Amino acid sequence: MVYMKIKEVTKIVCFLIETDEEYPNEYTRYSADNWTVRMGESDETLYNCEEIETLYQKWLTKNES
């Protein structure tokens, strides 16, 4: 058994994004260049996130007004 102590906890904010794609259609945005995509039961890093970030920014602009 490992005996570790929690040294620090940092709160983060992320956004869960659903798209109209059939699969995959669930993404998590941590920052503009830090996205994951839901693949089955795991979240995989999305290395090429420029397109989804652009769509997110357009959605934000449209829905904040």
C-alpha positions in Angstrom: 0.0 0.0 0.0 1.3 3.5 -0.9 1.2 6.0 1.9 1.0 9.4 0.2 -0.2 12.8 1.4 -2.0 15.3 -0.7 0.3 18.3 -0.9 -2.0 20.8 -2.7 -5.3 20.9 -4.5 -5.9 23.4 -7.3 -9.4 24.2 -8.7 -9.6 24.3 -12.4 -12.4 25.3 -14.8 -13.2 23.3 -17.9 -16.0 23.2 -20.3 -17.8 20.1 -21.6 -18.7 20.5 -25.3 -21.2 18.4 -27.2 -21.2 18.5 -31.0 -23.6 17.3 -33.6 -21.1 14.7 -34.8 -22.2 11.2 -34.5 -18.9 10.0 -33.0 -17.0 11.4 -31.3 -19.2 14.1 -30.1 -18.0 14.9 -26.6 -15.0 17.2 -25.9 -13.6 18.9 -22.9 -11.9 22.3 -23.1 -9.4 23.2 -20.4 -7.8 26.1 -22.4 -7.5 27.2 -26.0 -4.7 24.7 -26.7 -5.7 22.0 -24.2 -8.7 19.9 -25.4 -9.6 16.2 -24.9 -12.0 14.1 -26.8 -14.2 11.3 -25.3 -13.3 7.9 -26.9 -15.4 5.2 -25.3 -14.9 5.6 -21.6 -11.6 7.5 -21.7 -10.6 11.1 -22.6 -7.8 11.3 -25.1 -5.7 14.4 -25.8 -6.8 16.3 -28.9 -3.5 17.4 -30.5 -5.0 19.3 -33.4 -7.5 21.5 -31.6 -7.5 24.6 -33.8 -10.7 23.7 -35.6 -12.7 22.9 -32.5 -11.3 26.0 -30.8 -12.5 28.2 -33.7 -16.0 26.6 -33.5 -16.0 27.2 -29.8 -15.1 30.8 -30.1 -17.8 31.3 -32.8 -20.3 29.7 -30.5 -19.2 31.9 -27.6 -19.6 35.0 -29.7 -23.0 34.1 -30.9 -24.3 33.0 -27.5 -22.9 35.8 -25.4 -24.8 38.5 -27.2 
